[in-house]
Amino acid sequence: MSNKAITATSTDEHIGQRMQLRRIMMGMSQKDLAKICGVTFQQIQKYESADNRISASRLFDLSVALQTPVAFFFHGLPGHIEHENRNGKLPKNYVKDQPSDDPLAKNESLQLINLYWKLPNDSQREAIMKMLKALNGQE
């Protein structure tokens, strides 16, 4: 067995980003997630930055803690399945390429959505929508 360090792959980075994305979507801190999973918040940081690889069993634990299927972490990875099922459709768990410019794939977008829905009433949400439309010239 070699002591050579394992370098992160683009897949490791993608999984870490998806983990961070889901954690933020849920309004959870790294410390909160670490407590649920029984690890340190530094370990969560290392998973999210792909400094440490996530084992299959830990990925399952994270999916439970983040209330999402394991497949969520792989969504958007380039994956091409050459065959279709008997009905001429792609398999149920097919992972499609996700455009890198998709605003819904960005943490900032999810933070904005979470903050918007945390506003205490409809009038505040309406004011935010008016402001955003005005800033975008859509008054």
Secondary structure, DSSP 4 states (H G I P E B T S, - for coil): ---PPPPPPHHHHHHHHHHHHHHHHTT--HHHHHHHHTS-HHHHHHHHTTSSPPPHHHHHHHHHHTTS-GGGGGTBS--------TTS---TTPPPB--TT-GGGSHHHHHHHHHHHHSSSHHHHHHHHHHHHHHTT--
